[in-house]
């Protein structure tokens, strides 16, 4: 049976892993829409290879390049935020939401509003929109399948179980490349993005290094799995073999293990509720030898504490935290601020000034995002 698929963020790391799986089963999939920000050449190459109906760049200044690269094909080229949402709203059996950052929120919501199945990698969208997104999922009868390896692991461990029987959800964290770094203020972007286990885009790699990735995942888990925030805990597990665990009331703990390869959780979403083959290396536990676990060090890496506090505060706080983190990470990658300033800036934006009112619609979430970015940028300029 051939199913249709759209990939938002097709030129990125998750987008590429998804297309790699589709390439291995070309008869199984018909590609509807592929999107990028501005990487027109790569987007056009992928759109031609997979015979996409439409290719969209978010950045309108890149449309001319996209059109030129698609010349002679039947693929529709489009650009801009509205075109991105229109592409996301095209009927598809599965939409992979793999844009990085809150920029992915509006197109993801457009896909949700079609009542389809969304494989969600874009955690910033769920963190920012929280209840607005989960309410839309319910209202439109959509299905969210978590792509994030931790949430996909939890999703698998919860299959066939009752949520009220859950005692703990344990999110595992690799601890990132800087777990043992001596001087966090001297860390360069190159060091921060050199993740020991996972090959990912630059933003999530920096988030892994600061532990904001785990903080965002805590909020993501809180929305995806309604067990209560105080029942979700984090443990550092440097080998990234156990992707997360669920402990039940009888003392049983179910865990999902696998190689550090995003094609495993992506394949689980592509095939759900069935399974498909992947080319991933089988897990060789004897070669790995040892699995270790540590409590997170929130003194050196305050991101998980800040995220938990934002989730407890609720309302606009998670969207503010996410926006401030996006600004801080971009400034760090541009060498404007030291690595150690990232959590400080996020905390400053969260703590100083009044929090906006709790957003109740997509537009209100986008307004909170916009105003928080402005505040974070002003604070950067003041420093
Ligand atoms: P990448 O940076 O590799 O790719 C991001 C994608 O989003 C690219 O296609 C990029 O287009 C597009 N994009 C960037 N900015 C915009 C914008 N303003 N508007 C529209 N599209 C945009 O990111 P990843 O694949 O690493 O991550 C994607 C999401 O998945 C993130 O939310 C991340 O947290 C999550 N995730 C990633 C994992 C991973 O292993 N990489 C694991 C789990 C979750 P262009 O190429 O033109 O810039």
Boltz pocket constraint, residues with backbone or C-beta under 6 A from the ligand:
constraints:
  - pocket:
      binder: B
      contacts: [[A, 8], [A, 9], [A, 10], [A, 11], [A, 12], [A, 13], [A, 14], [A, 15], [A, 35], [A, 36], [A, 37], [A, 38], [A, 39], [A, 40], [A, 58], [A, 97], [A, 98], [A, 99], [A, 100], [A, 101], [A, 103], [A, 104], [A, 121], [A, 122], [A, 123], [A, 124], [A, 147], [A, 148], [A, 149], [A, 198], [A, 199], [A, 200], [A, 201], [A, 202], [A, 203], [A, 204], [A, 262]]
      max_distance: 6.0
